[in-house]
Amino acid sequence: MGSNSSVGQWNWISAAPELSTGVGSATLSLGRESALTSRHYIDASGGVVIGKYSTIAGVRTTFITHGIAWGTAEQRARPISVGDYCLIGSNCSIVPGAVVPDRTVVGMGTTVDRMDQSGLVLGSRGTVVKADLSGRYFSRLIGYISAVSSERGDSND
């Protein structure tokens, strides 16, 4: 765990014993100032790396790093990588081998596979709907955001 990173309550972090030796790394790594909030499931059999200043927010996001390889009768583990300054919303599915580039926001309920472009990602197929995100979130120097806005509605910063 990087400096000032945090793991909230009621997260389930596990690894398949048969995959943790030789096939996968069976590790979870959080970069500095990153957070895994509460009530998420992390299968770390293949290894999960979450970059600095990134947040797994909301609840019930699932990281799965292993499964049956297509066309075989074998289980395979593949690592998951989440870049720096990323925000993963509630109820997302992060599949084996997924790569989330730096400065990516993944909207609620999105399924994420390997991505080649950062931006705002939405939908069951994890489609980038807006590239080149900017704003204070992507340049902050502290991970945990404690400020609460009294405004209602959308904000672009």
C-alpha positions as CSV (number, residue, x, y, z in Angstrom):
1,M,0.0,0.0,0.0
2,G,1.3,3.4,-1.0
3,S,1.5,6.3,1.4
4,N,-1.9,7.6,2.5
5,S,-3.8,4.9,0.5
6,S,-6.8,3.4,2.2
7,V,-9.1,0.4,2.1
8,G,-12.6,0.8,3.5
9,Q,-14.8,-1.6,5.3
10,W,-16.6,-4.7,4.0
11,N,-14.4,-5.3,1.0
12,W,-13.8,-8.9,0.0
13,I,-10.3,-9.5,-1.3
14,S,-9.3,-13.0,-2.2
15,A,-7.2,-15.2,-4.5
16,A,-7.7,-18.7,-5.8
17,P,-4.9,-20.8,-4.1
18,E,-4.3,-22.9,-7.2
19,L,-3.7,-19.8,-9.3
20,S,-1.5,-17.9,-6.8
21,T,1.5,-20.1,-7.4
22,G,3.1,-19.7,-10.8
23,V,0.1,-18.5,-12.8
24,G,-0.8,-15.2,-11.1
25,S,0.8,-12.9,-8.5
26,A,-2.1,-13.0,-6.0
27,T,-1.3,-9.4,-5.0
28,L,-3.3,-6.1,-4.6
29,S,-1.3,-3.0,-4.9
30,L,-2.6,0.5,-4.2
31,G,-0.6,3.6,-5.2
32,R,-0.1,6.6,-2.9
33,E,-3.2,8.5,-2.1
34,S,-5.5,5.9,-3.7
35,A,-8.6,4.4,-2.1
36,L,-10.7,1.3,-2.3
37,T,-13.9,2.5,-0.6
38,S,-16.4,0.0,0.7
39,R,-18.2,-3.2,-0.3
40,H,-16.2,-4.2,-3.4
41,Y,-15.0,-7.6,-4.5
42,I,-11.4,-8.1,-5.6
43,D,-10.2,-11.4,-7.0
44,A,-6.4,-10.8,-6.9
45,S,-5.4,-14.2,-8.2
46,G,-3.8,-12.6,-11.3
47,G,-2.7,-9.4,-9.5
48,V,-4.4,-6.0,-9.3
49,V,-2.5,-2.7,-9.4
50,I,-4.3,0.5,-8.7
51,G,-2.3,3.6,-9.5
52,K,-1.7,6.8,-7.5
53,Y,-4.5,9.2,-6.7
54,S,-7.1,6.7,-8.0
55,T,-10.4,5.8,-6.3
56,I,-12.6,2.7,-6.5
57,A,-15.7,4.6,-5.5
58,G,-19.3,3.7,-4.7
59,V,-20.1,0.0,-3.9
60,R,-20.1,-3.4,-5.5
61,T,-17.4,-3.0,-8.2
62,T,-16.0,-6.5,-9.1
63,F,-12.4,-7.2,-10.2
64,I,-12.0,-10.7,-11.7
65,T,-8.5,-11.7,-12.7
66,H,-9.1,-15.4,-13.7
67,G,-11.4,-17.7,-15.6
68,I,-11.5,-20.6,-18.0
69,A,-9.5,-19.9,-21.1
70,W,-11.5,-19.9,-24.3
71,G,-11.3,-23.2,-26.1
72,T,-9.5,-25.0,-23.3
73,A,-10.2,-26.8,-20.1
74,E,-7.7,-24.6,-18.1
75,Q,-8.0,-21.7,-15.8
76,R,-5.8,-18.7,-16.6
77,A,-5.0,-15.6,-14.5
78,R,-4.5,-12.2,-16.1
79,P,-3.5,-9.0,-14.2
80,I,-5.7,-5.9,-14.0
81,S,-4.1,-2.5,-14.1
82,V,-5.8,0.8,-13.1
83,G,-3.8,3.9,-13.9
84,D,-3.1,7.1,-12.0
85,Y,-5.9,9.7,-11.4
86,C,-8.7,7.2,-12.2
87,L,-12.2,7.1,-10.8
88,I,-14.1,3.8,-11.0
89,G,-17.8,4.2,-10.2
90,S,-20.3,1.8,-8.5
91,N,-21.3,-1.6,-9.8
92,C,-18.5,-1.8,-12.5
93,S,-17.2,-5.1,-13.8
94,I,-13.4,-5.2,-14.4
95,V,-12.5,-8.3,-16.5
96,P,-9.3,-10.4,-16.5
97,G,-6.5,-8.5,-18.3
98,A,-8.3,-5.1,-18.1
99,V,-6.2,-2.0,-18.5
100,V,-7.6,1.4,-17.4
101,P,-5.3,4.2,-18.7
102,D,-4.3,7.2,-16.5
103,R,-6.9,9.9,-16.1
104,T,-10.0,7.8,-16.8
105,V,-13.4,8.0,-15.3
106,V,-15.5,4.8,-15.5
107,G,-19.2,5.4,-15.0
108,M,-21.6,3.3,-12.9
109,G,-22.4,-0.1,-14.3
110,T,-19.7,-0.2,-16.9
111,T,-17.8,-3.3,-18.0
112,V,-14.1,-2.6,-18.5
113,D,-11.7,-4.6,-20.7
114,R,-8.5,-3.4,-22.2
115,M,-8.7,0.3,-23.2
116,D,-6.4,2.2,-25.5
117,Q,-7.7,5.7,-24.8
118,S,-8.4,7.5,-21.5
119,G,-11.5,9.6,-20.9
120,L,-15.0,9.2,-19.7
121,V,-16.0,5.5,-20.2
122,L,-19.7,4.4,-20.1
123,G,-21.9,1.4,-21.0
124,S,-21.9,-2.3,-21.0
125,R,-19.0,-2.4,-23.5
126,G,-16.9,0.3,-21.8
127,T,-17.0,2.9,-24.6
128,V,-15.0,6.2,-24.3
129,V,-17.7,8.9,-24.8
130,K,-15.4,11.9,-24.0
131,A,-11.7,12.1,-24.3
132,D,-9.2,14.5,-22.8
133,L,-10.7,15.0,-19.4
134,S,-9.6,18.0,-17.3
135,G,-10.3,19.6,-14.0
136,R,-9.1,19.7,-10.4
137,Y,-9.6,15.9,-9.8
138,F,-6.7,15.2,-12.2
139,S,-4.2,17.6,-10.6
140,R,-4.9,17.2,-6.9
141,L,-2.2,16.3,-4.4
142,I,-4.4,14.5,-1.9
143,G,-6.3,11.4,-2.4
144,Y,-9.2,11.5,-0.1
145,I,-11.7,14.1,-1.1
146,S,-13.6,15.4,1.9
147,A,-15.0,18.6,0.5
148,V,-18.8,18.5,0.2
149,S,-20.6,20.9,-2.3
150,S,-23.8,22.6,-1.3
151,E,-24.7,22.9,-5.0
152,R,-27.0,20.4,-6.7
153,G,-26.5,19.2,-10.3
154,D,-23.6,18.7,-12.6
155,S,-20.3,20.4,-12.3
156,N,-17.5,20.4,-14.9
157,D,-14.6,20.9,-12.6
